[in-house]
Amino acid sequence: MGATLLAAISFAAPGEAVDIRNVIKETVKSNPLVLAELRETDARNRQVRQALAGYYPTLDLVAGYGFQERDPANRTFANPSRTRNELERRELQLSARQLIFDGFYTPLENKNQQARERSAKFRATSVGEDISLSVTRAFTEVLKQEAVLKLAQDTLAYHQQVYDKMNQRFQSGVGSRADFNQISSRLALARTNLQNVTANLRNARINYQQVVGTFPGEGELEFPGSYHNYLPANVEAAVARSFENHPILKVAETDLEATGYTYEQTKSAFYPRFDLEVERDANDNIDGSEQKVDDLRVMLRMRYNIFNGGADQARKQEFAYQVEKAKEIRNNARREVEQELRLAWVANETLTAQIPVLIDYVSSSEETKKAYVDQFDLGRRTLLDLLNAENESVSARRDLINAKHDLILNEYRVFHGMGDLMPTIGAEI
């Protein structure tokens, strides 16, 4: 029914129409906030690669050249003819180290960084969803203000027409000064309202430019299509869908997962570390001896901290609390997502029910106004009756304009609340 109502009361846009789906698709690909989150995702991908390096051996080359003084009273030269107490020292070492065991720190670090990368991807999707809703809000606001402007222009034209008629009557001595003053004040009010509405439209276009990046052309935006038939059967089904699909909840879950891995990493401090180390030395004149030294060492080394002031235990407890904090952040995110979705659902249902009533209200007020015009010409209605009937008609039409634009916005809010707005309209970041 909602789709039928929207189709029945939508306005046709002159010229080449701009589809909201294309605007959202282009905006989520160019919006700075989305691009910033995508770059964060790229950065975390490189952190995953850094963590993977922990499985590979390290290879280091150390070289040095210099001079070393020695005490001739303690050491003699191999060549008795030499008398200088200085040696040219040369050092060259090639070392390799391969991790054998580090208390599971490295595999946990890889899982941690992979979870953080997934979190960044979900956050980028969440920002894309938010931007899509912001585009919808800005898009529908421009359309709404354009419709309200057209209504204000029609209202001013109507008051101008009545003013001309009453002025003619007053000048000919048929009309009263009170009626002339009444229409004069109403005409001034209509002009003021038109100025206010024009300013509101300009503000709406400025906001559109801030979100989308371009100014909308006059009358070029097409009324958004309805996806009412894609909505779940009831709000409980929508909430269940949001808990399964909403990207901000996936962010909270993966952040909790990453924090859990960090907590497990703190336990590695209580294990010994084993490394296989290979070192090859090629040195000249070291340790005050005039000779070449060529060594090769292959060692399995264990490093095990016995005591460090309780810092490792404190760090473990710290991240136990961080895990609990991440759980509460996830729980709060679920509440916020559910609240936003339920509010959007209620608004969507309310507006869907209101629009048929408003359509009848507009029709009735228009018929009343036409009847009052005929009766006014026959002298059976006062000018005040006529102007009040016009005001009621304008109010009814304005309420209908607001409702039909708010309905499409709240429909899109429901999809946003489920985390499905971009997939529904076919947008990707």
LINHU-V770895 format. One record per residue. N is the residue number from 0. OMEGA is omega in whole degrees, -180 to 180 (* if undefined). Layout:
BEGIN
((N OMEGA) (N OMEGA))
END
This chain:
BEGIN
((0 -179) (1 180) (2 180) (3 180) (4 -179) (5 180) (6 -175) (7 -173) (8 -180) (9 -179) (10 176) (11 180) (12 -180) (13 176) (14 -179) (15 -176) (16 177) (17 -177) (18 -179) (19 179) (20 179) (21 179) (22 179) (23 -179) (24 -179) (25 -176) (26 -178) (27 177) (28 -175) (29 -177) (30 -178) (31 -179) (32 178) (33 -180) (34 178) (35 179) (36 177) (37 177) (38 175) (39 176) (40 177) (41 -180) (42 -180) (43 174) (44 177) (45 175) (46 174) (47 179) (48 176) (49 -180) (50 179) (51 -180) (52 180) (53 178) (54 -174) (55 176) (56 174) (57 -179) (58 -176) (59 176) (60 179) (61 179) (62 179) (63 178) (64 179) (65 -178) (66 -179) (67 174) (68 176) (69 -179) (70 -177) (71 179) (72 -177) (73 -177) (74 178) (75 177) (76 174) (77 177) (78 -176) (79 -178) (80 -180) (81 -179) (82 -180) (83 179) (84 -177) (85 179) (86 171) (87 -175) (88 178) (89 -180) (90 176) (91 -179) (92 173) (93 -177) (94 177) (95 179) (96 179) (97 178) (98 175) (99 -179) (100 178) (101 178) (102 179) (103 -178) (104 -175) (105 177) (106 177) (107 178) (108 177) (109 177) (110 179) (111 -177) (112 176) (113 177) (114 179) (115 177) (116 177) (117 178) (118 180) (119 178) (120 179) (121 179) (122 177) (123 177) (124 179) (125 177) (126 176) (127 176) (128 180) (129 179) (130 178) (131 178) (132 178) (133 176) (134 179) (135 -180) (136 -180) (137 -179) (138 -178) (139 179) (140 176) (141 178) (142 -180) (143 -178) (144 174) (145 179) (146 178) (147 177) (148 177) (149 178) (150 179) (151 177) (152 178) (153 180) (154 178) (155 179) (156 179) (157 179) (158 177) (159 179) (160 179) (161 179) (162 -180) (163 180) (164 -179) (165 177) (166 178) (167 178) (168 -178) (169 -179) (170 180) (171 178) (172 -180) (173 -178) (174 -180) (175 176) (176 180) (177 178) (178 180) (179 178) (180 -180) (181 -179) (182 177) (183 180) (184 178) (185 178) (186 178) (187 178) (188 179) (189 177) (190 178) (191 178) (192 179) (193 178) (194 180) (195 -180) (196 177) (197 178) (198 179) (199 178) (200 178) (201 178) (202 179) (203 179) (204 176) (205 178) (206 177) (207 180) (208 -180) (209 -178) (210 -173) (211 -179) (212 178) (213 176) (214 177) (215 175) (216 -178) (217 177) (218 -176) (219 -178) (220 179) (221 180) (222 -174) (223 176) (224 -179) (225 175) (226 -176) (227 -177) (228 180) (229 180) (230 175) (231 -176) (232 -178) (233 -174) (234 180) (235 176) (236 178) (237 179) (238 178) (239 178) (240 -180) (241 179) (242 -179) (243 -165) (244 -170) (245 -176) (246 -179) (247 175) (248 176) (249 174) (250 -179) (251 -180) (252 -179) (253 174) (254 176) (255 178) (256 180) (257 179) (258 177) (259 177) (260 178) (261 177) (262 179) (263 179) (264 -179) (265 180) (266 -179) (267 180) (268 -178) (269 177) (270 171) (271 177) (272 179) (273 177) (274 170) (275 -175) (276 177) (277 -179) (278 177) (279 -179) (280 172) (281 -172) (282 175) (283 170) (284 177) (285 179) (286 176) (287 -179) (288 -180) (289 -177) (290 175) (291 179) (292 -179) (293 -175) (294 172) (295 -179) (296 173) (297 -172) (298 166) (299 -174) (300 175) (301 174) (302 -176) (303 179) (304 180) (305 -177) (306 175) (307 175) (308 179) (309 -177) (310 -178) (311 179) (312 179) (313 179) (314 177) (315 179) (316 179) (317 -176) (318 170) (319 176) (320 179) (321 176) (322 179) (323 177) (324 -180) (325 177) (326 -179) (327 175) (328 177) (329 -179) (330 179) (331 178) (332 178) (333 179) (334 -178) (335 179) (336 180) (337 180) (338 -179) (339 -180) (340 -179) (341 178) (342 179) (343 -180) (344 179) (345 179) (346 -180) (347 179) (348 -178) (349 -179) (350 177) (351 179) (352 -176) (353 -171) (354 176) (355 178) (356 180) (357 177) (358 177) (359 180) (360 178) (361 -179) (362 -179) (363 -179) (364 177) (365 178) (366 178) (367 -180) (368 179) (369 179) (370 180) (371 178) (372 179) (373 -179) (374 178) (375 179) (376 178) (377 179) (378 -179) (379 176) (380 178) (381 176) (382 180) (383 176) (384 -179) (385 -178) (386 177) (387 177) (388 176) (389 179) (390 179) (391 178) (392 179) (393 179) (394 179) (395 180) (396 178) (397 178) (398 179) (399 177) (400 -180) (401 -176) (402 -175) (403 175) (404 177) (405 179) (406 -179) (407 177) (408 -178) (409 173) (410 178) (411 176) (412 179) (413 178) (414 176) (415 179) (416 177) (417 -176) (418 -173) (419 -174) (420 180) (421 178) (422 -178) (423 -178) (424 176) (425 180) (426 177) (427 177) (428 *))
END
